[in-house]
């Protein structure tokens, strides 16, 4: 790593957490942009998983994801694109991990927990669009 890259990496490590949204006392992040971006990532993961497991359902999920993208774009301040993309990617990776565990875990308790959690998170995202 060059000196400048090392410096920037260290600077991000030290101050990067200051840029992250802060959880409330209940542990829920109270930032609509974060919530919409996270749901966009979760819905993207579900849609891609459905391509493999339930093709027709992926179309409904795509429509929900597209609506969520519109909400993100409507409220995103200028210059926040990289931050929002990072939130989307993190949520997509987490949702993909849950879905993979739900379908392929050898431990049935783990599979059931993963499916319940994945379903709960997607239901919370759907509720944002339907409320």
C-alpha positions as CSV (number, residue, x, y, z in Angstrom):
1,X,0.0,0.0,0.0
2,X,1.3,3.4,-0.9
3,X,1.8,6.0,1.9
4,X,-1.3,8.0,0.9
5,X,-3.5,4.9,0.6
6,X,-2.3,3.7,4.1
7,X,-3.0,7.1,5.5
8,X,-6.5,7.3,4.0
9,X,-7.2,3.8,5.2
10,X,-6.2,4.6,8.7
11,X,-8.1,7.8,8.7
12,X,-11.2,5.9,7.6
13,X,-10.7,3.3,10.3
14,X,-10.4,6.0,13.0
15,X,-13.2,8.3,11.8
16,X,-15.4,6.0,9.6
17,X,-17.5,5.0,12.6
18,X,-18.4,8.6,13.2
19,X,-20.1,8.7,9.8
20,X,-22.3,5.7,10.5
21,X,-25.9,6.1,11.6
22,X,-26.4,5.8,15.4
23,X,-28.7,3.3,16.9
24,X,-31.4,4.4,19.3
25,X,-31.8,3.0,22.8
26,X,-33.8,0.1,21.3
27,X,-31.0,-0.7,18.9
28,X,-33.0,0.5,15.8
29,X,-31.4,3.0,13.6
30,X,-33.6,6.0,13.4
31,X,-32.7,7.4,10.0
32,X,-35.2,7.0,7.1
33,X,-32.5,7.1,4.5
34,X,-30.6,4.2,6.3
35,X,-33.8,2.2,6.7
36,X,-34.8,2.6,3.0
37,X,-31.3,1.9,1.8
38,X,-31.1,-1.2,4.0
39,X,-34.4,-2.4,2.8
40,X,-33.3,-1.9,-0.8
41,X,-30.3,-4.2,-0.1
42,X,-32.5,-6.8,1.6
43,X,-35.0,-6.8,-1.2
44,X,-32.2,-7.2,-3.7
45,X,-30.9,-10.2,-1.9
46,X,-34.3,-11.8,-1.7
47,X,-34.9,-11.1,-5.4
48,X,-31.7,-12.8,-6.4
49,X,-32.4,-15.7,-4.1
50,X,-35.8,-16.1,-5.6
51,X,-34.3,-16.3,-9.1
52,X,-32.9,-19.6,-7.9
53,X,-35.8,-20.9,-5.8
54,X,-39.0,-19.2,-6.9
55,X,-38.7,-17.3,-10.2
56,X,-42.2,-15.8,-10.4
57,X,-42.0,-14.3,-6.9
58,X,-38.9,-12.4,-7.9
59,X,-40.9,-10.1,-10.1
60,X,-43.0,-8.9,-7.1
61,X,-39.9,-8.5,-5.1
62,X,-38.3,-6.5,-7.9
63,X,-41.2,-4.1,-8.0
64,X,-40.9,-3.6,-4.2
65,X,-37.2,-3.1,-4.5
66,X,-37.7,-0.5,-7.3
67,X,-40.2,1.4,-5.2
68,X,-37.6,1.4,-2.3
69,X,-34.9,2.7,-4.7
70,X,-37.3,5.6,-5.7
71,X,-37.7,6.5,-2.0
72,X,-33.9,6.4,-1.4
73,X,-33.3,8.6,-4.4
74,X,-36.1,11.0,-3.3
75,X,-34.6,11.7,0.1
76,X,-30.8,11.2,-0.5
77,X,-28.8,14.4,0.0
78,X,-26.2,15.2,-2.6
79,X,-22.9,13.5,-2.0
80,X,-24.4,10.6,0.0
81,X,-24.4,8.0,-2.8
82,X,-21.3,6.1,-1.6
83,X,-22.6,5.9,2.0
84,X,-26.0,4.7,0.9
85,X,-24.5,2.2,-1.5
86,X,-22.4,0.8,1.4
87,X,-25.6,0.4,3.5
88,X,-27.3,-1.4,0.7
89,X,-24.4,-3.7,0.2
90,X,-24.1,-4.5,3.9
91,X,-27.8,-5.3,4.2
92,X,-27.8,-7.3,1.0
93,X,-24.9,-9.4,2.3
94,X,-26.6,-10.0,5.7
95,X,-29.9,-10.9,4.1
96,X,-28.1,-13.3,1.7
97,X,-26.4,-15.0,4.6
98,X,-29.7,-15.5,6.4
99,X,-31.4,-16.9,3.3
100,X,-28.5,-19.2,2.6
101,X,-28.6,-20.4,6.2
102,X,-32.4,-20.8,6.1
103,X,-32.2,-23.1,3.1
104,X,-28.9,-24.9,3.4
105,X,-28.0,-25.1,7.1
106,X,-27.6,-28.6,8.4
107,X,-28.8,-27.5,11.9
108,X,-32.6,-27.4,11.7
109,X,-32.8,-24.9,14.6
110,X,-30.4,-22.6,12.9
111,X,-32.3,-22.9,9.6
112,X,-35.6,-22.1,11.3
113,X,-34.1,-19.1,13.1
114,X,-32.6,-17.8,9.9
115,X,-35.8,-18.1,8.0
116,X,-37.8,-16.4,10.8
117,X,-35.3,-13.5,10.9
118,X,-35.1,-13.2,7.1
119,X,-38.9,-13.1,6.9
120,X,-39.2,-10.6,9.7
121,X,-36.8,-8.2,8.1
122,X,-38.5,-8.4,4.7
123,X,-41.9,-7.9,6.3
124,X,-40.6,-4.8,8.0
125,X,-39.5,-3.5,4.6
126,X,-42.8,-4.3,3.0
127,X,-44.6,-2.5,5.9
128,X,-42.6,0.7,5.1
129,X,-44.1,0.7,1.6
130,X,-47.6,-0.2,2.6
131,X,-48.0,2.1,5.5
